[in-house]
């Protein structure tokens, strides 16, 4: 038996390749599927099944494309009702894969169709579970994402999650390996560990949601406490996963439309396309197309696109470092943004050479920021998450989390300069680009964020442990 976790840091998502005796199962594949096909081919193996733990909200799975390319059936758990052909497994149904078996354990709670897959070795011993969003390391899946579809409250779903964990997962042996659907950084939970593999025994010891003495009422209260609203693009991703989507090869071909500066400008002026600049923030600061939005490839790119742009059908024009065009289009498609209509050929250098209008972002070092704090009463805005802010911040700073920046637009000064910062400099430039696109130009970015601020000796509030806060 061979098990390979294929982890994608941008999405904090784990897909899985399982092989036995030349037969392969793929669990929760990413949108781009050629990698799984290549691994199977290299191993002289055949993909037999594609297992989906649930209808994902935070990314578009590759199940449909992988099935089209390999002929392997898609398997969902009980109550799933996709708009395409699939095997809807019954609770406890066993699938043979070479010398091993995969058993579908219906574990509703995160969603009604959520299913955990239990792998037994050739001797019939429980070996591992692929828990999707039912059980994370250090947490469990949030129960508020499917409540409209299931016509249930999040408290109802949390109660089902309690039952699923106690009746289906916790009775398994401590040496069973847990392979979760996500790790730290995903919006599908609130307190996940950075590790991506663990034993069930260790999770029983340290995961707050698996406490043996926990009552159903206590579980519901703790699991639902402190949940921030889910990103707006989540329901649209669920719809695509449930109803189908365009082949990613077609999406990439359509988006790989090289546009000269003149063609790019015309497209921006004659369509409703948003100009998305995905270069490094330091390059965006030095010069960018006016009213373009920055979300850099090197950070949590796809989730931030989903959270901030929201509408997956929004037409996009890309400003990208030459050679990174396919990567950008592919990563956008992972969260359902399939409507890239072209990119700036030659990148920002071509735009400059054409003599077209440029804009810059006022950015200062943390040391300069410290000097200004010492001499002036200046407004400061912290765009980190609420939990980060509570854990420690500049005393005079106001919390305006990037996730909900539009809710704070009326709070920023109209004329006097104000200062924005985050943890490391990535999110503050995103925030600055959004503000500038809305006509707010009297802002100054603090380069390096809180990390640089602390190094510069700027006082911050006492640390408050954020363990119980949303991350």
N, C-alpha and C positions, 0 to 999 in steps of 0.2 A: 504494500500500500504506500502510495506517495501522496502527501498533502502539501500544497504550496499556497501560502498566503500572498496575494498580489495586492499590496497596499498602496493607495494613492493619497499622498499627504495633503494635497490641495483640498480634497473632499473629506479627508480623514475617514476613508472608506476601504473596507477589506472585501475583495473578491477572492474566490477560492477555486483551486484546481485540485481535483481528487482523482487518482488513477489506481486501478488494480487490474492486472492481467490484460493490459491493452485497452481497457474501457475507462472512459473519463466522464466525470460529472463536473460541471461548472456551476458555482453558486454565486448569485448576484453579480453578473458580469458588468463591466463598464460599457459605455456606449460603443467605444472602438474595440472590436472583437478579434482583430487579426492576430493579436498576441496569443490568445488562447488557442487559436487554430494552429499557430506556428509551434507552440510548445507541444501540443498533441502530435503534430507531424514529426517533430524531432524525436519524440519518444515512440514513434511508430504505433500510435494509439488512436482510437476513434472516440469522438465526443458522443456519448450515449444519451445523456440527460442534461438539461439546463434547469436548475432549481432556483426558484425565487422565494425568498423568505416572506415577502409582502409587496404591496404596491408602494414603491419608494417615493418619498416626497422631496428629498434633497438632491436627487440626481436622476437622470434618465438612464435606465438600465439597457444593456445591450442584448437582452433576451430575444427580441424579435429578429434582429439582424443575425445573431448567432444561429438561431434556428433556421433561418432562410439559407444561410451559407453551409450548414452542416446536415440539415435534415433532422437534427435531434429535437425531441419534443420538449416543450416548456412545461414545468411542473409547478403548480401553486398548491397551497393548502386549502382546507375546507372553507367554504363560503365565498371564495374568490370568484368573480364573474367577469373575466376579461372579454374584450370584444374580438379576440382572435382565438384560434385553436390552441388548447392547452389541456394537459391532464390536471384535473382537480382532485387531488389526493384526499382520501379519507383519513381520519385520525388513526394513526397506527399503521398506515399502509407501508409496506416494505418494498424497496426497490433494490434489485440485485445489481451489483457493479463488480464484475470479476469475481473475486473470492470474498468480497465484503458486502455489507448491506447498508442501505440508508433508509431510516425510518422517519416518516413524517409525524411530528408531534405537534398537534394543533395547540398553539399557545397565544390565544387572543388577549388583547390588552393594549398594546401599542396601536394596532389596528385589528379589525375583526378577523381578517384572514391570516394574521401573523402566524408563522409556522417555524418551529425549530427542527433542524434535521440532525438526527442521531446516527452516527457512523459506528457500526460494529465491525470488529476485525474478523478475520477468517475463522476464528474460534468462537465467534458469537459474543465476544466480550465488548462491552461498551467502551469505545475509544475516545470519541470526541463529539461535541455538539457545535453546530453552526447556528448560532442563536439570532442572527439578524439584528433587529432592534428590540427584541424581547429582553435580552440580557446583555448589558455592556460590562466592561471591566470597571467596577466602582460605581455603577449606576444601572438603571433600567430605562427602557424607552419611554419618552414622554407620552402621556395618554390623551393629549388634546388634539392630535393631528387628524384623527378620523371621526371625530364626534359628529360632524354634520352628515357625513356619508352613512354612518351607522345609526343615526338618529338616537344618539346616546350622549350623556354628559361625560366630561372627562373623569368625573368621580366614578361613574359606572364602568368606564374602561379601566380605570386604575384598579377597581375591585376585581375585574376579570384578570388583570395582570398579576395581582396577588395570588389568585387561584391557580393560574397557569404556572407560576414559579414554584408554588408549594406542591402542586400535584404532579407536575410533569418534569421539572428540572431539578429541584432540590433533593428529591429521593435518589437521584443518580449518585454513583460512587464519587468520592472526593478526587480520585485520580483522573477522572474524565477531563479532557482538555476543552477549554472554552475558546472558540473562534468567533468573535463578535462581528457585527456588521460595520461598526464605527469605533473610532477612538477619540481621544481628546481633540477638541476643536469643532466637532460636529454639533449642529444645532438640534440634533434629534435627542439629546440628553443634556444634563446640566452639570454633571460632576464626574466625567469620565477620566480614567487613568491614561497616562501617556503610553503605557504598555499595550500591546495589541494581541497578546496570547497569554493565557493563565490557566491554572487548574480550577476546577469547580470548588475544590476544598478550600483553596485560598480565598476565593470569592465569598464563600460562606462565612469566612472569618472576618473579612474586611469590608464587604459591600453592605452599606447601610440597609439596602432594601431586602437583604437575605437574612436578617437577624432572626434567629430561631424563635425568640420570645415576642416577636412583633405581631400585634393584632392587625386584623384587616383594616380597622379604622385608622390605626397609626400609620399603616402603609399608605393608605389613600391620602392622608393629610401630608405626609412627608414627600410623596412623589409629586403631588400637585402644587406644593408650596414653591413660590418664587419663579414660576414659569413665565418667561417673557413671551410676548406674542410671536408666533412662528413667522419666518420670512414670507412675504406675499407670494413668491413664486412657487411655494410648496404645492398648493392645489393644482397648479398648471402642470407640474411634473408628474403628480399622481395621475392626472388625466392622460398624459402621453404614455405613461407606463401601462395604463389600463386599456387604452383605446388604440394605441399604435402611433407610429411616427415615421418620418422619412429616413431612408437609409443614410447612414453617416457618410458614405462615399459620395452620395449626391450632394449632401450638405457642404462637404469640403470642396467639391468641384465648383459649386455655385459661389461659395465665399472666396475662392481663390481667383478673384477678378482684379487684376492689377490695373489701377487707375492712375493716370498722369495727374499732376497737381491741378491742371485745368479741369479734367474729368472728375476728379475728386471734389473740387469746389462746386462744380455744377450739380453733382449728385447730392451734396450737402444742402444746396440751396433749392433744389427742385423736388426733393423727397422729404419725408419726415425722419430721415435717418439721424441717429445720434452718433457723433464722432467719439469713438472710444480709443484713448491713448493707452497702450499697454506696455510702454517702455519702463525703465527704472525711474523711480521718483526723482532722482537727481537730474536726469535728463529732461524730465517734464518741467522741473523748476527752471532750468536754464532757458527753455523755449518750447512753446507748444502752439497749436492752432487755437485761436480764440474760441471760447465756449465749448471746447472739448472736455470730456470727462476722463480723468485719470483713474485707472485701476490696473496696477502693474502685474505682469505675469509672475513675478518672483514672489508674490505674497499669496494670501488666500484668495486667489483670483476668481475662480468660478463662483464660490459662495457669495462673495461680495457683489459680483455682477448680479446674481439672482436677488440678493437682498435689496440692492439699491436701484437697479433698473426695473426689476419686478416683472414687466411684461415680456414674456418669452418671444412674442411676435414682433417686438420692437426692431425695426431695421437698424443695422449697425454698419458704420464705416470705420475701418481700423487704421490706426497709426501704430506701426509695429516695427521693431528692429528687423532689418532685412534678414531673411532666413528663418524667422520665427512665425511666419504667416500661418502655416498649417497647424502649428502647435496652438496658436491663439484660437483658430476656428474650431479645432477639435475640443479644446477645453471649454469653450463656450457651449458647444453642443452637449457636453456632459450634464449641463443644467438646463437643457432645452432651448437655448438661444440659437436657433437654426437659421436666422434671417440675416446673416452677414452678407452684404451686397457687394463688398469689395474692400480693397486696402490701398493705401497710398504707396504707389510704386517708387522705390528709392528712399522711402521713409522720410523723416523730417528734413533731411539734408536736401532732398529734391524740392520740398516745399520752400525752404529758405532760398535755394538757388533760383527759384522762379520769381522771387521778389514779392511773394504774397505776405499778407499781414501775419505777424507773430505776437504772442503774448508771453509774459514771464510771471513767475510767482515770487513774491518777496519772501525770502527765507533767511533767518539769522541763526547763528550758532547759539548753543546754550550759554556760553560765556557772555555773549553780547546780551542775551535775554536776561541774565543775572544782573548785569549793569543797569539795564533799563528798569528792572523791578526795584532796584535800590534807589533810583532817582525819581521815578514817576509812579503814579497810581494808575496802572494800566489794566485793562480788562483781559482776562485769560479764560480760554475755553478748552476743556479737556474732552476729547472725543473718544476716549476709551470706553469700554463697557462699564456698566454701573458697578459691578463687583470689583473691577480694577480700581475704579475711583474711590470706592469705600475703603479698599485695602490701603490706600495712601495717595495723597494728592497735594498739590500746591494749595496752601490755605485759602488764597483768594480766588482760586479757579472755580468756574461753574461747570457742572457736568452736562455735556450735550452729546450723548453717545452717537457715533456715526450711524449705527443701525436705524436710528430714529431722527436723523438730522433735520429732515423736513419739518418735524414738529417744533423745532426751535428757531426757525428762520426769523421770526419776529423778535427774538431776543438779542440778536447781534446788533452792535452799534451801527448807525447809518452812515456816520461820517468819520468819527475818530478811529484811529488804528486799533485793532484788537489782535490778540495772539491765540493761535491754535496749536495744540500738541497732542500726541498720542503716546504710545509706549516706545516706538522705535523710529518713527518718521514716515511710515507707509500710510497709515490711516489718516493722518493729518493732511497729507497731500491729496488724498481722495476727497476729504471734506472740503479742502480749499478749492479744489476744482469744481465741486458741486456748487459752492457758494459763488464762485466767480461766474459760473454759467448762468446764475440767477441774478447777475448784476451787482453782486457784493464784492467789491475789489479792495476794500480798506482793511485787509487782513494780512497778518504776518505769520508764516510758518516757523515753528521752532524745530530746527533740524535735529534729528537723533532722538526726539521725544523724551520720555521720562528717564530712559537710561542715561542720556547725555545730561539731562537736568540734574540728576543726582550726582553725577561726576563733577558737575560745575559747582557743587556745594549749595545749591538752592534748597532751602528748608522745605520739607514736606510734612504732612500730618503723620502721627504715629501709625505704625502698621496695624491693621486689623485683619485677622486671619479670614480669608475669603472662602474657606472650605465649604460653607453651607450656602454660598451665593452662586448665582449663575455665572458661568465663565464665558 
